[in-house]
């Protein structure tokens, strides 16, 4: 049987709903989880059959504590752990709870809205909703900060290579590690910078999205610290699907950072560079304007595994 991954390598689209749920100790938990796995498969198949051009998908991730609570197969995926906070001299990548994560996306928001309703109806008796964010495409794939987001994402075959587990963990081949953070931006402070100063924080031009040369790019710019290499100088990447969100009336503006990767160690190295700095103390300047208020690691099983879990 061929391995069928969930839609972790789909490209961002116009509308997204992110949901995080915390499981309780209900005696119906395992039965509901079986139904949930079948529902996720059904939602994806139905959306594809009914609206094949909608680019709609529902991706479910499971946290380490949730995996244990549901008594799913052991050993666990090799790098599925409870995320531990990364504390720098000034900023911290916090660790927050979460047993299930749902990443719903479609060009037509009606589709994912209905998906979220069905998932919530099923889970409400055995879990608590602890986060729900509705993201949207902002202009030409820009964050609320005004810069294009996701330029460094891999494409083509590289997208599968960097997002999906390979032969290094055969039991979970085709799965993916999912790390998420909700960031809130201090837009008053950010807008107090000139365009030139903002570009030095990011490491790219604002209008044309052109990366600064190494001779000009500040060592504490976001691009300088978020682009990482392996021990042998090889390029390491993750597949980001970040989405902006906001509430103008309450002055809340943010970015939901979401990364799929074949190994969590890649994402962790990037976070360490950003929050601790390279060298230590030379932290990512974007954190002076962007505060991480969540941070949770999940594992995204394959569709084959969801089918097994559904009973």
C-alpha positions in Angstrom: 0.0 0.0 0.0 1.4 3.4 -0.9 1.8 6.0 1.8 -0.6 8.9 1.6 0.4 12.0 3.6 -2.1 14.6 4.9 -2.0 17.8 2.9 1.0 19.3 4.7 2.6 20.6 1.5 -0.4 22.4 0.1 0.3 26.1 -0.7 -1.3 28.9 1.4 -4.6 30.2 0.2 -7.1 32.9 1.0 -8.7 31.7 4.2 -7.6 29.5 7.1 -8.9 28.4 10.5 -6.5 27.1 13.1 -7.9 25.3 16.2 -6.2 23.8 19.2 -8.0 21.4 21.6 -7.2 20.0 25.0 -8.5 16.5 25.6 -10.3 15.6 28.9 -10.6 12.2 30.6 -14.0 11.3 29.2 -14.7 7.5 29.0 -15.9 8.2 25.5 -12.5 9.7 24.4 -11.2 6.8 22.4 -14.6 6.3 20.6 -14.8 9.9 19.7 -11.2 10.0 18.5 -12.0 7.1 16.1 -14.9 9.0 14.8 -12.8 12.1 14.5 -10.2 10.4 12.3 -12.9 9.1 10.0 -14.4 12.6 9.9 -11.1 14.2 8.9 -10.7 11.8 6.0 -14.4 12.3 5.0 -14.1 16.2 5.1 -11.1 16.1 2.8 -12.6 13.6 0.4 -15.9 15.4 0.3 -14.3 18.8 -0.3 -12.2 17.4 -3.2 -15.2 15.7 -4.8 -17.6 18.6 -4.4 -15.2 21.5 -5.0 -12.1 20.1 -6.8 -10.8 23.6 -7.5 -11.2 25.0 -4.0 -7.8 23.9 -2.6 -9.7 22.9 0.6 -8.1 20.7 3.2 -8.2 19.7 6.8 -4.9 18.6 8.4 -4.9 17.2 12.0 -1.9 17.0 14.3 -1.6 15.2 17.6 0.5 16.4 20.5 2.8 14.2 22.6 0.5 14.2 25.7 -2.5 13.6 23.5 -0.8 10.7 21.8 -0.2 9.1 25.3 -3.7 9.9 26.5 -5.2 8.2 23.4 -2.9 5.3 23.8 -1.7 5.5 20.2 1.2 3.2 18.9 4.5 3.1 20.6 7.3 4.0 20.3 6.2 7.5 19.6 7.5 9.4 16.5 11.2 10.0 17.3 11.0 13.7 17.9 7.5 14.0 19.3 8.0 15.6 22.7 6.4 18.3 24.8 8.0 21.5 23.5 10.3 23.1 26.1 10.5 26.9 26.2 13.5 28.6 24.6 14.5 31.5 26.8 16.9 34.2 25.5 18.3 37.2 27.3 15.2 39.3 26.3 12.6 37.1 24.6 11.1 33.7 25.2 9.6 31.1 22.9 7.0 30.0 25.3 5.6 26.4 25.7 1.8 26.0 25.8 -0.5 23.0 26.0 -2.4 21.4 23.1 -3.5 17.8 22.3 -5.1 18.3 18.8 -4.4 20.9 16.2 -6.5 21.5 13.1 -5.3 23.4 10.1 -8.3 24.2 7.8 -7.7 26.1 4.6 -9.7 26.9 1.4 -10.1 29.7 -1.0 -13.8 29.8 0.0 -14.2 30.4 3.7 -17.6 28.7 3.7 -15.9 25.3 3.3 -13.6 25.6 6.3 -16.3 27.2 8.4 -18.5 24.1 7.9 -15.5 21.9 8.6 -14.8 23.7 11.9 -18.5 23.3 12.9 -18.4 19.5 12.3 -15.1 19.0 14.2 -16.3 21.1 17.1 -19.7 19.3 17.4 -17.8 16.0 17.6 -15.1 17.1 20.0 -17.2 19.2 22.4 -18.1 16.4 24.7 -14.5 15.1 25.2 -12.3 18.2 24.7 -11.9 21.9 25.4 -11.2 24.4 22.6 -8.3 26.5 23.8 -7.5 28.5 20.6 -9.2 29.4 17.4 -7.8 31.8 14.9 -9.2 32.9 11.5 -6.4 33.8 9.2 -6.6 35.5 5.8 -4.4 36.3 2.9 -3.2 39.9 3.2 -2.4 41.5 -0.2 0.3 39.6 -2.1 1.0 37.1 0.7 2.3 39.7 3.2 2.2 39.6 6.9 0.5 42.4 8.9 4.0 43.9 9.2 3.9 44.7 5.5 6.6 42.3 4.2 6.0 39.2 2.0 6.0 36.1 4.2 7.2 32.6 3.1 9.6 33.6 0.3 12.2 31.0 1.5 9.7 28.1 1.4 10.9 25.1 -0.6 9.2 24.2 -3.9 8.8 21.1 -6.0 10.3 17.8 -4.7 12.1 19.8 -2.0 8.8 20.6 -0.5 8.1 16.9 0.2 11.7 16.3 1.3 11.7 19.0 4.0 8.1 18.5 5.2 7.7 14.8 5.4 9.5 12.1 7.4 11.6 9.7 5.3 13.4 6.4 5.9 14.9 7.7 9.2 11.7 6.7 11.0 10.0 4.0 8.9 7.1 3.5 11.3 6.1 7.1 10.7 7.3 7.7 7.2 5.1 10.2 5.3 4.1 11.9 8.6 5.3 15.4 9.6 6.2 17.4 12.6 4.0 20.5 13.1 5.1 23.4 15.3 2.9 26.5 15.8 3.2 29.8 17.5 0.7 32.7 17.9 2.5 36.0 17.6 1.1 39.4 18.5 2.7 42.5 16.9 3.3 45.9 18.5 2.1 47.8 15.5 2.5 51.2 17.0 6.2 50.6 17.7 6.7 49.0 14.3 5.1 51.9 12.4 7.3 54.2 14.4 10.3 52.8 12.3 11.1 54.2 8.9 10.8 51.9 5.9 14.6 51.6 5.8 14.7 50.6 9.5 12.0 48.0 9.0 13.9 46.5 6.1 17.0 46.2 8.3 14.9 44.3 10.8 13.7 41.9 8.2 16.7 41.7 5.9 14.6 42.3 2.7 13.2 45.2 0.7 9.6 45.9 1.7 8.2 46.7 -1.8 10.0 44.3 -4.0 10.8 41.5 -1.5 14.5 41.4 -2.5 16.9 40.0 0.1 19.8 42.2 1.2 23.3 41.1 0.3 25.3 39.5 3.1 27.6 42.5 3.2 24.6 44.8 4.0 22.2 42.5 5.9 22.4 43.0 9.7 23.5 39.9 11.6 20.4 40.2 13.8 17.9 40.6 11.0 15.1 38.0 10.7 16.4 36.6 7.4 20.0 36.2 8.7 18.9 34.2 11.8 15.9 32.3 10.4 17.8 30.8 7.4 19.9 27.9 8.8 22.4 25.3 7.7 23.3 21.8 8.9 26.6 20.7 10.4 28.0 20.1 6.9 26.8 23.4 5.5 23.7 21.9 3.8 20.6 24.0 3.6 17.9 23.2 6.1 14.3 24.3 5.4 10.8 24.0 6.8 7.4 24.5 5.0 5.8 27.5 6.5 2.1 28.3 6.0 1.9 31.4 8.2 -1.3 33.5 8.1 -2.0 37.0 9.4 -5.0 37.7 11.6 -6.3 40.7 13.4 -9.0 42.7 15.1 -8.7 46.4 14.3 -11.2 47.5 16.9 -9.3 45.9 19.7 -5.9 46.8 18.2 -4.8 43.1 18.1 -2.7 42.2 15.1 -0.7 39.1 14.7 0.8 36.2 12.7 0.1 32.5 13.2 3.4 30.8 12.6 3.0 27.3 11.4 5.8 25.0 10.2 5.7 21.5 8.8 9.1 19.6 8.8 10.6 16.2 8.5 12.4 16.7 11.7 11.6 19.0 14.6 15.3 19.6 15.2 15.3 21.8 12.1 12.6 24.1 13.5 14.2 24.1 17.0 17.5 25.2 15.5 15.8 28.1 13.8 13.9 29.1 17.0 17.2 28.9 19.0 18.8 31.2 16.5 16.0 33.6 16.8 15.4 33.7 20.5 18.9 33.0 22.0 20.9 34.4 19.0 23.9 33.5 16.9 26.1 34.2 18.7 24.1 34.2 22.0 22.6 37.6 22.6 22.4 38.5 18.9 18.7 37.7 18.9 16.2 38.2 16.0 15.3 41.9 16.0 11.8 41.1 14.8 11.1 39.9 18.4 11.3 43.4 19.7 8.0 43.9 17.8 6.5 40.4 17.8 5.7 38.4 21.0 5.1 34.7 20.9 2.2 33.9 23.3 1.9 30.2 22.3 4.2 27.4 21.3 3.2 23.8 20.7 4.6 20.8 18.9 2.3 18.2 17.2 2.8 15.2 14.9 0.7 14.9 11.7 0.1 11.2 11.0 -0.5 9.9 7.4 -3.9 9.4 6.0 -3.1 5.6 6.2 -2.7 6.0 10.0 -5.9 8.0 10.3 -7.7 5.2 8.6 -6.2 2.7 11.0 -7.1 4.9 14.0 -10.7 5.2 12.8 -11.2 1.5 13.5 
